[in-house]
Amino acid sequence: MDNNIALANYLLSKKGFEIFLDKCKKQYQKFGSYKGVVQMILVDDNKEDLLGFFGYHNTNSLKINKKMIDKAIANSKFDGANFDEVLKIIFTDLKANKDVISELNQLRTIYIKQCLINYQNSQFYDYYINNQISLMSTFNYEYSKNKKSCKELINNLALAYNNLPSYQNEIKLISFYSNELFSNSHLLDDNNKLANMFFNALLYQTNTKSISTLNDKMEVYLKCGLIQDEVSNFSMICHLLPINDSKKMISYQMFYDTYEPLNLSLANLRNIDGFSDDIEKVFVVENPSVFIMLMYYIKNNKINVGLICTGGQINKSGYEIIDLCVNANYQIYYAGDFDPEGLLIANKLVEKYNSIILWGYTLANYYKTNPTITISDKRLSQLDNCLNTQTVKIKQLLQENKKAGYQESLLDYYKQGLNNLV
């Protein structure tokens, strides 16, 4: 009989070797062969067998290394046996941990690639090829939890990416698009893994490197033919008259004539081609309270100008309204707060629209606001993105004083400006 088999049978026949063999198995799994030291406490159940095999007397413990095992084998009838081979006979599925991990990785890679192979020659496969590292990291993690959910994630992501409405020059609500594909209107919402991966895919599709605002995110969706919500995304206007097919729209005429405030949503803007040429100037303000006071002022004095309120950060509807104003050849003025957020809006506008004039952004007006609210260093760090020459002086002033001023304090200045500029 082969000495490896004989030694394996012998060790298995003696109960005293049971714990010893289990510890040797763990050493093999750790190193890929028997290495290191196994410490055995000798008790009645194992003392006779272990002392007899290793040739020791009168000791209560043994520290057994590879050299001791080889010596014990050489001095026995099993001379020539290889202890690693003996362990593999005893434990038929014995493998080093690294080999087990390697095999599992290979199985995982094969499984994922089989899922992906179904989408060769599609837009999604091109996206995958150019983003393999990040995508495989996510797919691998998902596989480790549940390989079926991994396959479902790949299939859903591919389905959503391969059927973007922009491929057909269409626009769809995200909720309807999601329901159309998955019979679940919320699967592409912002609070789950698929939605996050889908949006990252849209960043690649639109060649967008980064986004900083909600409006930036909406712009990415829109470029791919998707919109999140046409109704709640709106901006306020006053004394601006929408037109369609080069005609004034009767439904908006009353608001225009009476200087009443009007919320224009993205849904409204889909049916508007532009604004009438009844006015020449439009004033954009950041805060609703200032908008309302100026609205009453131009209404009471019948000043023929338009007003727009961004309500803080400019959303998609705000940009579309300003685009229409630019197309109408209006002279546009923007007034905002003397704080990092307000200056960032001003900076974005003058970068995007060369013709916009910053209204009231002067050093004198800053001090008129009686700035007392401290600006944190974190908020001030946002000013690093203000690089336009029209905003640099105010940027430096805010960085030096670290105090914010708000445009409500400049209401008289704005009223006088309306009279002087018209």
C-alpha positions as CSV (number, residue, x, y, z in Angstrom):
1,M,0.0,0.0,0.0
2,D,1.2,3.5,-0.8
3,N,2.7,5.0,2.4
4,N,0.7,8.2,2.0
5,I,-2.5,6.2,2.1
6,A,-1.3,4.0,4.9
7,L,-0.3,7.0,7.0
8,A,-3.7,8.7,6.3
9,N,-5.5,5.5,7.4
10,Y,-3.5,5.2,10.5
11,L,-4.0,8.9,11.6
12,L,-7.8,8.5,10.9
13,S,-8.0,5.3,13.0
14,K,-6.6,7.0,16.1
15,K,-9.0,9.4,17.9
16,G,-6.1,11.2,19.5
17,F,-5.1,12.7,16.1
18,E,-8.5,14.3,15.4
19,I,-7.9,17.8,16.8
20,F,-4.3,17.7,15.5
21,L,-5.4,17.0,12.0
22,D,-8.0,19.7,12.1
23,K,-5.3,22.2,13.1
24,C,-3.0,21.0,10.4
25,K,-5.8,21.4,7.8
26,K,-6.1,25.1,8.8
27,Q,-2.4,25.6,8.4
28,Y,-2.5,24.1,4.9
29,Q,-5.4,26.3,4.0
30,K,-3.5,29.4,5.2
31,F,-0.2,28.7,3.5
32,G,-0.9,26.2,0.7
33,S,1.1,23.5,2.5
34,Y,1.8,22.5,6.1
35,K,3.9,25.3,7.7
36,G,4.2,27.0,11.0
37,V,3.5,25.4,14.4
38,V,0.6,23.6,15.8
39,Q,0.4,23.6,19.6
40,M,-1.3,20.7,21.2
41,I,-2.4,20.4,24.9
42,L,-2.0,16.7,25.9
43,V,-5.0,15.2,27.7
44,D,-6.2,11.6,28.2
45,D,-7.9,11.5,24.8
46,N,-4.8,12.3,22.7
47,K,-1.8,11.9,25.0
48,E,-0.9,8.3,24.2
49,D,-1.4,8.7,20.4
50,L,0.6,11.9,20.0
51,L,3.5,11.0,22.4
52,G,3.8,7.6,20.7
53,F,3.9,9.0,17.2
54,F,6.3,11.9,17.9
55,G,8.5,9.9,20.4
56,Y,8.1,12.2,23.4
57,H,7.7,11.3,27.1
58,N,6.5,13.0,30.2
59,T,5.2,16.3,28.7
60,N,1.8,18.0,28.8
61,S,2.1,19.9,25.6
62,L,3.7,19.8,22.2
63,K,4.6,22.5,19.6
64,I,4.6,20.6,16.4
65,N,6.4,22.0,13.3
66,K,7.0,20.5,9.9
67,K,10.5,19.2,10.9
68,M,9.0,17.2,13.8
69,I,6.4,15.7,11.5
70,D,9.0,14.7,8.9
71,K,11.2,13.1,11.6
72,A,8.3,11.2,13.1
73,I,7.4,9.8,9.6
74,A,11.0,8.9,8.8
75,N,11.2,6.9,12.1
76,S,8.0,5.1,11.4
77,K,6.8,2.3,9.1
78,F,5.4,5.1,6.9
79,D,8.9,6.4,5.9
80,G,8.7,8.2,2.6
81,A,5.2,9.6,3.1
82,N,4.6,13.2,2.2
83,F,2.5,14.9,4.9
84,D,0.9,17.4,2.5
85,E,-0.3,14.6,0.4
86,V,-1.5,12.7,3.4
87,L,-3.6,15.8,4.4
88,K,-5.1,15.9,0.9
89,I,-6.1,12.2,1.2
90,I,-7.7,12.8,4.6
91,F,-9.4,16.0,3.5
92,T,-10.5,15.3,0.0
93,D,-11.5,18.9,-0.8
94,L,-8.4,20.5,0.8
95,K,-7.2,23.6,-0.9
96,A,-5.3,26.7,0.0
97,N,-7.5,29.7,0.8
98,K,-5.9,31.7,-2.0
99,D,-6.8,28.9,-4.5
100,V,-10.4,28.8,-3.2
101,I,-10.6,32.6,-3.6
102,S,-9.1,32.4,-7.0
103,E,-11.6,29.8,-8.2
104,L,-14.5,31.8,-6.8
105,N,-13.2,34.9,-8.6
106,Q,-13.0,33.0,-11.8
107,L,-16.5,31.6,-11.5
108,R,-17.8,35.2,-10.7
109,T,-16.0,36.7,-13.6
110,I,-17.3,34.0,-16.0
111,Y,-20.9,34.5,-14.7
112,I,-20.8,38.3,-15.0
113,K,-19.2,38.2,-18.5
114,Q,-21.9,35.7,-19.6
115,C,-24.5,38.2,-18.4
116,L,-22.8,41.0,-20.3
117,I,-22.2,39.1,-23.5
118,N,-25.9,39.3,-24.2
119,Y,-25.4,43.1,-24.9
120,Q,-22.6,43.0,-27.3
121,N,-22.9,45.6,-30.2
122,S,-25.2,47.7,-28.0
123,Q,-24.8,51.2,-26.5
124,F,-24.6,49.7,-23.0
125,Y,-21.7,47.4,-24.0
126,D,-19.7,50.3,-25.3
127,Y,-20.4,52.0,-21.9
128,Y,-19.2,48.9,-20.1
129,I,-16.0,48.6,-22.1
130,N,-15.0,52.2,-21.3
131,N,-15.9,51.9,-17.6
132,Q,-15.0,48.3,-16.7
133,I,-13.1,49.0,-13.5
134,S,-15.9,50.9,-11.7
135,L,-18.7,48.7,-13.1
136,M,-17.0,45.4,-12.3
137,S,-16.3,46.5,-8.8
138,T,-20.1,47.1,-8.3
139,F,-21.1,43.9,-10.1
140,N,-18.6,41.8,-8.1
141,Y,-20.0,43.2,-4.8
142,E,-23.5,42.5,-5.9
143,Y,-22.5,38.9,-7.0
144,S,-21.0,38.3,-3.5
145,K,-24.4,39.0,-2.0
146,N,-26.6,37.3,-4.5
147,K,-25.7,36.3,-8.1
148,K,-29.3,36.5,-9.3
149,S,-29.6,40.1,-8.1
150,C,-26.3,40.8,-9.9
151,K,-27.7,39.5,-13.1
152,E,-30.9,41.5,-12.6
153,L,-28.9,44.7,-12.0
154,I,-26.9,44.2,-15.2
155,N,-30.1,43.5,-17.2
156,N,-32.0,46.4,-15.8
157,L,-29.1,48.8,-16.3
158,A,-28.6,47.7,-19.9
159,L,-32.3,47.9,-20.6
160,A,-32.5,51.5,-19.3
161,Y,-29.3,52.6,-21.1
162,N,-30.1,51.0,-24.4
163,N,-33.5,52.6,-24.7
164,L,-32.9,56.2,-23.8
165,P,-35.6,58.5,-25.3
166,S,-32.9,60.7,-26.7
167,Y,-31.9,58.0,-29.2
168,Q,-35.3,58.7,-30.8
169,N,-35.3,62.4,-30.2
170,E,-38.1,62.0,-27.6
171,I,-38.6,63.3,-24.1
172,K,-40.3,61.2,-21.4
173,L,-40.9,61.6,-17.6
174,I,-38.5,59.3,-15.7
175,S,-41.4,57.7,-13.7
176,F,-43.2,56.8,-17.0
177,Y,-40.0,55.6,-18.6
178,S,-39.2,53.4,-15.6
179,N,-42.8,52.0,-15.6
180,E,-42.6,51.4,-19.3
181,L,-39.4,49.3,-18.9
182,F,-39.9,47.6,-15.6
183,S,-43.6,48.0,-14.6
184,N,-42.3,49.9,-11.7
185,S,-42.4,53.7,-11.8
186,H,-39.9,54.1,-8.9
187,L,-37.1,51.8,-10.0
188,L,-35.1,54.7,-11.5
189,D,-35.6,57.0,-8.5
190,D,-32.6,58.5,-6.8
191,N,-32.6,56.3,-3.7
192,N,-31.4,52.9,-5.0
193,K,-28.4,51.3,-6.6
194,L,-29.8,51.0,-10.1
195,A,-30.8,54.6,-10.2
196,N,-27.3,55.7,-9.0
197,M,-25.6,53.5,-11.6
198,F,-28.0,54.7,-14.3
199,F,-27.2,58.3,-13.6
200,N,-23.5,57.6,-13.7
201,A,-24.1,56.0,-17.1
202,L,-25.9,59.2,-18.2
203,L,-22.9,61.2,-17.1
204,Y,-20.8,59.1,-19.5
205,Q,-23.4,59.4,-22.2
206,T,-23.5,63.2,-22.0
207,N,-19.7,63.5,-21.4
208,T,-20.4,65.3,-18.2
209,K,-17.4,65.3,-15.8
210,S,-19.1,66.5,-12.7
211,I,-22.2,68.2,-11.4
212,S,-22.7,70.6,-8.5
213,T,-26.4,71.5,-8.4
214,L,-29.7,69.9,-8.8
215,N,-30.2,71.9,-12.0
216,D,-26.9,70.3,-13.4
217,K,-28.4,66.9,-12.7
218,M,-31.7,67.8,-14.4
219,E,-29.7,69.0,-17.4
220,V,-28.0,65.6,-17.7
221,Y,-31.3,63.8,-17.6
222,L,-32.8,66.2,-20.2
223,K,-29.9,65.6,-22.6
224,C,-30.9,62.0,-22.5
225,G,-34.5,62.7,-23.1
226,L,-35.7,62.4,-19.5
227,I,-37.3,64.8,-17.1
228,Q,-38.0,64.3,-13.5
229,D,-40.9,66.6,-13.0
230,E,-42.4,69.2,-15.4
231,V,-44.8,70.8,-12.9
232,S,-42.9,71.4,-9.6
233,N,-39.9,72.8,-11.5
234,F,-41.0,76.4,-12.0
235,S,-39.9,80.0,-11.8
236,M,-41.8,83.2,-11.1
237,I,-42.2,85.9,-13.7
238,C,-44.0,89.3,-13.9
239,H,-44.9,91.4,-16.9
240,L,-43.4,89.0,-19.4
241,L,-45.7,87.9,-22.2
242,P,-45.2,84.4,-23.6
243,I,-45.9,83.9,-27.3
244,N,-46.5,80.9,-29.4
245,D,-46.2,80.6,-33.2
246,S,-45.3,84.3,-33.2
247,K,-48.6,85.2,-31.5
248,K,-49.4,86.5,-28.0
249,M,-51.0,83.8,-25.9
250,I,-54.4,85.0,-24.6
251,S,-54.1,82.8,-21.5
252,Y,-51.1,84.8,-20.3
253,Q,-52.2,88.2,-21.5
254,M,-54.2,89.1,-18.3
255,F,-51.2,88.3,-16.1
256,Y,-49.0,90.5,-18.3
257,D,-51.5,93.4,-18.4
258,T,-52.2,93.4,-14.7
259,Y,-48.6,92.8,-13.6
260,E,-49.7,89.7,-11.7
261,P,-47.1,87.1,-10.7
262,L,-47.0,83.9,-12.7
263,N,-45.3,80.6,-12.1
264,L,-44.0,79.1,-15.4
265,S,-43.3,75.4,-15.1
266,L,-41.4,73.2,-17.5
267,A,-44.7,71.9,-18.7
268,N,-45.8,75.5,-19.6
269,L,-42.5,76.2,-21.3
270,R,-43.0,73.2,-23.6
271,N,-45.7,75.2,-25.3
272,I,-43.9,78.6,-25.4
273,D,-41.8,79.8,-28.3
274,G,-40.6,83.0,-26.8
275,F,-41.6,86.4,-25.2
276,S,-43.2,89.4,-27.0
277,D,-41.2,92.5,-27.9
278,D,-43.5,94.7,-25.7
279,I,-40.6,95.3,-23.3
280,E,-36.8,95.7,-23.7
281,K,-35.4,95.0,-20.2
282,V,-35.9,92.3,-17.6
283,F,-34.6,92.2,-14.1
284,V,-33.7,88.9,-12.4
285,V,-33.6,88.7,-8.6
286,E,-32.7,85.9,-6.3
287,N,-35.1,86.3,-3.4
288,P,-39.0,86.0,-3.6
289,S,-39.5,88.8,-1.1
290,V,-37.6,91.3,-3.3
291,F,-39.4,90.0,-6.3
292,I,-42.8,90.7,-4.7
293,M,-41.9,94.2,-3.6
294,L,-40.5,95.1,-7.0
295,M,-43.6,93.6,-8.6
296,Y,-45.8,95.9,-6.7
297,Y,-43.6,98.8,-7.5
298,I,-43.6,98.3,-11.3
299,K,-47.3,97.6,-11.2
300,N,-48.2,100.8,-9.3
301,N,-45.9,102.9,-11.4
302,K,-46.7,101.1,-14.7
303,I,-43.0,100.6,-15.4
304,N,-42.6,98.6,-18.6
305,V,-40.0,96.0,-17.5
306,G,-40.1,92.3,-16.8
307,L,-39.2,90.6,-13.6
308,I,-37.9,87.0,-12.9
309,C,-37.3,85.4,-9.5
310,T,-34.9,82.4,-9.3
311,G,-35.8,81.6,-5.7
312,G,-32.2,80.8,-4.9
313,Q,-30.3,78.4,-7.1
314,I,-31.6,78.7,-10.7
315,N,-33.5,75.6,-11.8
316,K,-34.1,74.2,-15.3
317,S,-37.2,76.4,-15.8
318,G,-35.2,79.5,-14.8
319,Y,-32.6,78.8,-17.3
320,E,-35.1,78.2,-20.0
321,I,-36.9,81.5,-19.2
322,I,-33.6,83.4,-19.4
323,D,-32.8,81.7,-22.7
324,L,-36.1,83.0,-24.1
325,C,-35.3,86.5,-22.8
326,V,-31.9,86.3,-24.5
327,N,-33.6,85.2,-27.7
328,A,-36.0,88.1,-27.4
329,N,-33.0,90.5,-27.2
330,Y,-33.9,91.8,-23.8
331,Q,-31.2,93.5,-21.7
332,I,-31.0,91.3,-18.6
333,Y,-29.9,92.5,-15.2
334,Y,-29.3,90.2,-12.3
335,A,-29.3,91.1,-8.6
336,G,-28.6,88.6,-5.7
337,D,-27.3,88.4,-2.2
338,F,-23.8,89.2,-1.0
339,D,-23.0,85.7,0.1
340,P,-21.2,82.7,-1.5
341,E,-24.4,81.2,-2.9
342,G,-25.7,84.5,-4.4
343,L,-22.3,85.3,-5.9
344,L,-22.0,81.8,-7.4
345,I,-25.4,82.3,-9.1
346,A,-24.1,85.6,-10.5
347,N,-20.9,84.0,-11.7
348,K,-22.7,81.2,-13.5
349,L,-25.0,83.6,-15.2
350,V,-22.3,86.0,-16.5
351,E,-20.3,83.0,-17.6
352,K,-23.3,81.5,-19.5
353,Y,-24.8,84.7,-20.9
354,N,-22.2,87.4,-21.9
355,S,-24.8,90.1,-22.2
356,I,-26.1,89.9,-18.6
357,I,-25.3,92.8,-16.4
358,L,-24.8,92.4,-12.7
359,W,-27.1,94.8,-11.0
360,G,-26.1,96.4,-7.7
361,Y,-23.0,94.2,-7.1
362,T,-20.8,97.1,-5.9
363,L,-18.6,97.6,-2.8
364,A,-20.8,100.5,-1.7
365,N,-24.0,98.4,-1.8
366,Y,-22.3,95.6,0.1
367,Y,-21.8,97.9,3.1
368,K,-25.4,99.3,2.6
369,T,-26.7,95.8,3.5
370,N,-25.1,96.2,6.9
371,P,-23.4,92.8,6.7
372,T,-23.4,91.0,10.1
373,I,-24.0,87.3,9.4
374,T,-20.8,85.4,9.6
375,I,-19.9,83.2,6.6
376,S,-18.3,79.9,7.6
377,D,-15.0,78.8,6.0
378,K,-16.8,75.9,4.3
379,R,-19.2,78.3,2.6
380,L,-16.4,80.7,1.7
381,S,-14.5,77.8,0.0
382,Q,-17.3,77.7,-2.6
383,L,-16.0,81.1,-3.9
384,D,-13.0,79.3,-5.3
385,N,-15.3,78.6,-8.3
386,C,-16.0,82.4,-8.8
387,L,-13.5,83.2,-11.5
388,N,-15.3,85.8,-13.7
389,T,-13.8,89.3,-13.6
390,Q,-17.3,90.7,-12.9
391,T,-17.5,88.9,-9.6
392,V,-13.9,88.8,-8.4
393,K,-14.0,92.1,-6.4
394,I,-17.0,91.0,-4.4
395,K,-15.5,87.6,-4.0
396,Q,-12.4,89.2,-2.4
397,L,-14.6,91.4,-0.2
398,L,-16.5,88.4,1.2
399,Q,-13.3,86.5,1.8
400,E,-11.8,89.4,3.7
401,N,-14.8,90.4,5.8
402,K,-16.4,86.9,6.2
403,K,-19.8,88.6,6.6
404,A,-22.9,88.2,4.4
405,G,-25.3,90.9,3.2
406,Y,-28.8,90.4,1.8
407,Q,-30.5,92.1,-1.1
408,E,-33.7,93.0,0.9
409,S,-31.7,95.9,2.3
410,L,-31.2,97.3,-1.2
411,L,-34.9,97.7,-2.1
412,D,-34.7,101.5,-2.5
413,Y,-31.6,101.1,-4.7
414,Y,-33.4,98.7,-6.9
415,K,-36.5,100.9,-7.2
416,Q,-34.4,103.9,-8.1
417,G,-32.5,101.7,-10.7
418,L,-35.8,100.7,-12.3
419,N,-36.7,104.4,-12.8
420,N,-33.3,105.3,-14.1
421,L,-32.8,102.3,-16.4
422,V,-36.1,102.4,-18.2
